Amino acid sequence: MKPFHSIFKNRFIALWLLLFTVATSVSLHAQEPKEDELDLLLDELFFNEEQFINDILDSFNSYNFIYTNVSFNSNTFFSGRDSGINQYNLVPQISYYSSSGFNLSISGIYYEAFEPNWDFTNVSIGYYNTIGEKKRFNYNIGYTHYFFSNGWDTFTNSIDLTLGVRNKKRTLGTKLNTSYLFGTDQSFQLVSRSYANITLASEKNYNVKLRPQIGFLIAQQTTALEQLNTQGDVTTIEYIYNDVFNLLNTQVNIPINLSTKSWDFEIGYNINFPSRVETEPDLKTTGFLNVSIGYLIDLN
C-alpha cells in the first residue's frame, strides 16, 4: 500500500468555491459618518478575503450603491496547496448593497492555464444586519449558485452564515464563516479570519491603510490510499477513501490599500501554510501577490 495524493478534482474545488464565496461577500469599512461618504465606502471595498461588510453598513442609516472591481492573483493555490500548475487568475465582480440589508453579487473567475479559461460564474444574494446597540456584532446570511463552464455539478450551491465582531475603534476584528456546499455531493467548511486596521496616511481626498490579517481554513477533505492487489498475473488498483474534517490551511495576508473619492486600489502579499492531513506528503509554504482595483457608483 502506498500513499496517494489528496483528491483535487472534488474536495479542493469545493474549498476554492468556499474561499471564493467568502471573498465575493464584498468587503467594506468606515471611520466616522461625518467624513466623506464615498471615501468611507471605498475604504475597504475590493475583492479578496480580507475585511467585513459591517463597518460601512453600520455607519449610515441610508445607502444604495453599486461597486465594480477586478482582482489579479499572481498564482493559484487550492486551500494553500500547489496544484503543480503555475498560473494567474482574474476575478471580475459587480455588487449591490441596500440599507434594507439586501445585497447581491455577480462574479466569476478566469484561469490562465485551465481549459476552459473561464471556470464559472456565481450569483450570490444575502441579508446583512447587526446585533446590539453598539453594533459590534454582525451577521450575513446568504445563498450562492455556481454556473460552471464545463457543466461540473458536484458543488453548485452554497448556503453561508457569517458572524463578525470588532472593537469600538474598528481597528481589530474577527469573523467566522460557515458554508454548506451541495450539488451531487456535499461538503462543510469553516473559515476564521482576524484583522488589524492601521491608518498610514489620511487626507481630505485619499487615505492609505495597512490591513494585516490571518485566516484559518477548516474543512472536509477526501483522501485516498492506492492499494495494488495481485491475483495470479492480474494486478488491479483499489482505492480506500477516508473523509477528514481538519485544519487545511493558515494564510497570512499583508495588504496596503489606497482609497480616493471614487477609486480603490490595493496591493498585497499572501503566504499560505498548508497543514498536512492523512496520506498527504509534506506540504510546502506557498505565496502569491494580489492586486485589486475598484470603482464605486453612488445611487443616492
Secondary structure, 3 states (H helix, E strand, C coil): CEEECCCHHHHHHHHHHHHHHHHCCCCCCCCCCCCCHHHHHHCCCCCCCCCCCHHHHHHCCCCEEEEEEEEEECCCEECCEECCCCCCEEEEEEEEEECCCEEEEEEEEEECCCCCCEEEEEEEEEEEEEECCCCCEEEEEEEEEEEECCCCCCCCEEEEEEEEEECCCCCEEEEEEEEEEECCCEEEEEEEEEEECEEEEECCCCEEEECCEEEEEEEEEEEEEEEEEEECCEEEEEEEEEEEEEEEEEEEEEEEEEECCCEEEEEEEEEEEECCCCCCCCCCCEEEEEEEEEEEEECC
